[in-house]
Amino acid sequence: QVQLVESGGALVKVGGSLSLSCAASGGTFSNYDMAWFRQAPGKEREFVARITWDGRRTDHADSVKGRFAISRDNVKNMIYVQMNELKPEDTAVYYCAADRSRGAVNRRAVANYDYWGHGTQVTVSE
């Protein structure tokens, strides 16, 4: 059983930057590919970015490609997402998630993930 705790959410202005963190505990962190999702009010939870267990491969949604970057530290049991050039449409609760299927491709669906954090709020204002 893996526990995930996100942090770093804040109110930020358009064009600003923010870094989110997710701390994992209760399992062998390198057994999991990890991802960030987000959910805006009234919308479904959507994929943001994914990183393989060894950090060698990443996948980013088109909507954030070139602005967001996912990373991980397997010593600290942490994942991060650096978010730049933030837009109002980036406003959402951001969740980290763990997938036991290490190295698998095309894993953008919510159902692919086994463990979830409780989320952290990011609000981008004009």
C-alpha positions as a Markdown table, in Angstrom:
| # | Residue | x | y | z |
|---|---|---|---|---|
| 1 | Gln | 0.0 | 0.0 | 0.0 |
| 2 | Val | 1.4 | 3.3 | -1.1 |
| 3 | Gln | 0.5 | 6.6 | 0.5 |
| 4 | Leu | 0.9 | 9.8 | -1.6 |
| 5 | Val | 0.9 | 13.3 | -0.3 |
| 6 | Glu | 1.0 | 16.3 | -2.6 |
| 7 | Ser | 2.2 | 19.8 | -1.7 |
| 8 | Gly | 3.1 | 23.1 | -3.2 |
| 9 | Gly | -0.3 | 24.3 | -4.5 |
| 10 | Ala | -0.8 | 28.0 | -4.4 |
| 11 | Leu | -2.4 | 31.1 | -6.0 |
| 12 | Val | -0.2 | 32.3 | -8.8 |
| 13 | Lys | -0.6 | 34.9 | -11.6 |
| 14 | Val | -0.8 | 34.2 | -15.3 |
| 15 | Gly | 2.6 | 33.6 | -16.7 |
| 16 | Gly | 4.0 | 32.6 | -13.4 |
| 17 | Ser | 5.7 | 29.4 | -12.2 |
| 18 | Leu | 5.0 | 26.8 | -9.5 |
| 19 | Ser | 6.6 | 23.5 | -8.5 |
| 20 | Leu | 4.5 | 20.7 | -7.0 |
| 21 | Ser | 5.8 | 17.9 | -5.0 |
| 22 | Cys | 4.5 | 14.5 | -4.1 |
| 23 | Ala | 5.9 | 12.4 | -1.2 |
| 24 | Ala | 5.5 | 8.6 | -1.3 |
| 25 | Ser | 5.6 | 6.2 | 1.6 |
| 26 | Gly | 4.6 | 2.7 | 2.5 |
| 27 | Gly | 6.0 | 0.9 | -0.5 |
| 28 | Thr | 9.0 | 0.4 | -2.7 |
| 29 | Phe | 8.9 | 3.7 | -4.7 |
| 30 | Ser | 10.9 | 2.4 | -7.6 |
| 31 | Asn | 8.3 | -0.3 | -8.2 |
| 32 | Tyr | 6.0 | 2.3 | -9.6 |
| 33 | Asp | 5.6 | 4.6 | -12.6 |
| 34 | Met | 4.2 | 7.9 | -11.4 |
| 35 | Ala | 2.0 | 10.5 | -12.8 |
| 36 | Trp | 0.3 | 13.8 | -12.2 |
| 37 | Phe | -3.4 | 14.4 | -13.0 |
| 38 | Arg | -5.6 | 17.4 | -12.5 |
| 39 | Gln | -9.3 | 18.1 | -12.1 |
| 40 | Ala | -10.9 | 21.5 | -12.6 |
| 41 | Pro | -14.4 | 22.3 | -11.2 |
| 42 | Gly | -17.1 | 20.6 | -13.1 |
| 43 | Lys | -14.6 | 18.6 | -15.3 |
| 44 | Glu | -13.3 | 15.1 | -15.3 |
| 45 | Arg | -9.9 | 14.3 | -14.0 |
| 46 | Glu | -7.3 | 14.6 | -16.8 |
| 47 | Phe | -3.8 | 13.3 | -17.4 |
| 48 | Val | -1.0 | 15.8 | -17.0 |
| 49 | Ala | 2.3 | 13.9 | -17.1 |
| 50 | Arg | 3.9 | 10.6 | -16.4 |
| 51 | Ile | 7.4 | 9.3 | -15.6 |
| 52 | Thr | 8.7 | 5.8 | -15.6 |
| 53 | Trp | 10.0 | 4.1 | -12.5 |
| 54 | Asp | 13.6 | 4.8 | -13.5 |
| 55 | Gly | 13.0 | 8.4 | -14.7 |
| 56 | Arg | 14.2 | 7.6 | -18.2 |
| 57 | Arg | 10.9 | 8.3 | -20.0 |
| 58 | Thr | 8.3 | 10.9 | -19.6 |
| 59 | Asp | 5.0 | 11.6 | -21.2 |
| 60 | His | 3.2 | 15.0 | -21.1 |
| 61 | Ala | -0.2 | 16.0 | -22.2 |
| 62 | Asp | -0.3 | 18.3 | -25.3 |
| 63 | Ser | -1.9 | 21.0 | -23.2 |
| 64 | Val | 1.2 | 21.3 | -20.9 |
| 65 | Lys | 4.0 | 20.1 | -23.2 |
| 66 | Gly | 6.8 | 22.6 | -23.2 |
| 67 | Arg | 5.5 | 24.3 | -20.1 |
| 68 | Phe | 5.4 | 21.5 | -17.5 |
| 69 | Ala | 8.1 | 19.0 | -16.6 |
| 70 | Ile | 7.7 | 15.9 | -14.4 |
| 71 | Ser | 10.7 | 14.5 | -12.5 |
| 72 | Arg | 11.4 | 12.1 | -9.7 |
| 73 | Asp | 13.9 | 11.3 | -7.0 |
| 74 | Asn | 14.0 | 7.7 | -6.1 |
| 75 | Val | 16.3 | 8.3 | -3.1 |
| 76 | Lys | 13.9 | 10.8 | -1.5 |
| 77 | Asn | 10.7 | 9.0 | -2.8 |
| 78 | Met | 9.4 | 12.1 | -4.4 |
| 79 | Ile | 8.0 | 13.2 | -7.7 |
| 80 | Tyr | 7.7 | 16.8 | -8.9 |
| 81 | Val | 6.2 | 18.8 | -11.6 |
| 82 | Gln | 7.7 | 22.1 | -12.6 |
| 83 | Met | 5.0 | 24.3 | -14.1 |
| 84 | Asn | 5.9 | 27.4 | -16.1 |
| 85 | Glu | 4.0 | 29.9 | -18.2 |
| 86 | Leu | 0.9 | 29.1 | -16.2 |
| 87 | Lys | -2.5 | 29.9 | -17.7 |
| 88 | Pro | -6.0 | 30.3 | -16.1 |
| 89 | Glu | -7.0 | 27.0 | -17.7 |
| 90 | Asp | -4.3 | 25.3 | -15.5 |
| 91 | Thr | -6.4 | 26.1 | -12.5 |
| 92 | Ala | -7.3 | 22.7 | -10.9 |
| 93 | Val | -6.7 | 20.3 | -8.0 |
| 94 | Tyr | -3.5 | 18.4 | -8.9 |
| 95 | Tyr | -3.1 | 14.8 | -7.9 |
| 96 | Cys | -0.2 | 12.4 | -8.0 |
| 97 | Ala | -0.8 | 8.8 | -8.7 |
| 98 | Ala | 1.2 | 5.5 | -8.8 |
| 99 | Asp | 1.0 | 2.7 | -11.4 |
| 100 | Arg | 2.2 | -0.8 | -10.6 |
| 101 | Ser | 2.7 | -1.5 | -14.4 |
| 102 | Arg | 6.3 | -0.3 | -14.6 |
| 103 | Gly | 7.4 | 0.9 | -18.0 |
| 104 | Ala | 4.1 | 0.5 | -19.7 |
| 105 | Val | 3.1 | 2.9 | -22.5 |
| 106 | Asn | -0.1 | 4.8 | -23.2 |
| 107 | Arg | -1.0 | 4.9 | -19.5 |
| 108 | Arg | -3.0 | 8.1 | -19.5 |
| 109 | Ala | -6.3 | 6.8 | -18.1 |
| 110 | Val | -7.4 | 7.4 | -14.5 |
| 111 | Ala | -8.2 | 3.6 | -14.3 |
| 112 | Asn | -4.6 | 2.7 | -15.0 |
| 113 | Tyr | -3.4 | 4.0 | -11.6 |
| 114 | Asp | -3.6 | 2.1 | -8.3 |
| 115 | Tyr | -2.9 | 4.7 | -5.7 |
| 116 | Trp | -3.8 | 8.4 | -5.4 |
| 117 | Gly | -3.0 | 11.4 | -3.2 |
| 118 | His | -5.6 | 13.8 | -1.9 |
| 119 | Gly | -4.6 | 16.6 | -4.2 |
| 120 | Thr | -3.3 | 20.2 | -3.9 |
| 121 | Gln | -5.0 | 23.3 | -5.3 |
| 122 | Val | -3.4 | 25.4 | -8.0 |
| 123 | Thr | -5.2 | 28.6 | -8.9 |
| 124 | Val | -4.0 | 30.8 | -11.7 |
| 125 | Ser | -5.4 | 34.3 | -11.7 |
| 126 | Glu | -5.3 | 37.1 | -14.2 |
